[in-house]
């Protein structure tokens, strides 16, 4: 039976909506860090997200099987590393800069898939990495041409690499896994690791306020929808195609950050533009917005 036309574009529409939520979350997280440390905030954020995912699962959670548990723990561990480094980085750099640096995962995805699946990236992937590096120089030091990257930038860059691993593994495990059950394990794994790390690092407990509670509930709900949406949509949208759609995330974050009063110079705007250009160079093709049949994703994902 053929797939209805309106359904064929639904996975792409979901991923586009995800970029809007994702982009807007940066400044919310930065605001929440006034009252909570990075580990406690990530722990609470993902606990809320995990509980929401469990509620959405309902009785389906009883059908959780070994592949979903394995995928959830593995991807959740990667998620923890990416989000905690990104959150710590947000304590010292503007949310818009963090978002644009996070966009570097797009040209990195082909390289990560090369490392995992041993398939040599195409020339456009290498060109994308070069353009992204030039953009990084301009974005990280808008007042000069020397490469001076601070701790916040480095943490954001490392988190970006982990996000590239996350996207690659989500596509790898998408087939044969229920997106809601897998997302529940992922989210609760992140929360558990964050609270354990909070105890080991002796981070001070959060100072609760109405603002912090609103941030936790809002970002937690958005995180649940984002992770479930990614797991579901990437069943029919390949990793390469998904990364191109995700490229709009730093654009939304930059616009929201600018409207909130964050400074943007012409040099930093140029650097951000080059990072977005690297996304298009490394991943864009004429059929990137066309969802793939489930049977073809398994062979296309490791590309």
C-alpha angles and dihedrals in degrees: 000000000000121000115251113254094238090053094052091067096040097090090052091047090051092052091049090052089049091058090056093053091042094050093049093050095070097072092041091055091047089052092049091054088073088076105025139043121242096257096046092046094049089046094052094040094054094040089059090045092048093050091050090050090050091051090051089051093055112168090350089082088076088067093059108138138193097266091053092048092049093047092045095051094043095047091039091056090051090046091053092054093046097046097042093051090045091049094048089048090055089064090071109026133051117269092240092055091048090052095050091047088050088056088069089083089081098070088037095058095076090049092049091049088050089054093047103035100024097234114140112238119240122255091259089062092057091046089050092053091051093050090046091052091053089048090051091056092053095042096047097047110028092165097057145013098244118102105249109161117179131208093269092054093048092050090050092049092051090048088052091058090052091050088055088054089048094055092046093051093044090058091044093054098033095096112078095013128104106234096218096047093044091047091051091057091045094051096044090047090057092048093049093048091048094052092046090050090048089058094048094047093045091230113183115255116257122267102234120222137154089261094053092046091051091049093049094048094042098045091039092056091045091049091053092051092045095051094043090046092050092049091049100041095045090063087079103017114070122233092251093050092045093053091057091054091047088057089084090065096084089045091059091044092050093050093047092046091050092049088051090056104264112150119247120187125197090252094052090046089051091050091049089048091053091051090053089046089053087055092055094044095049100044114013120114133157094260100042094115094051113100112232123232111258091243093059099045093073092062095036099048099075091055 
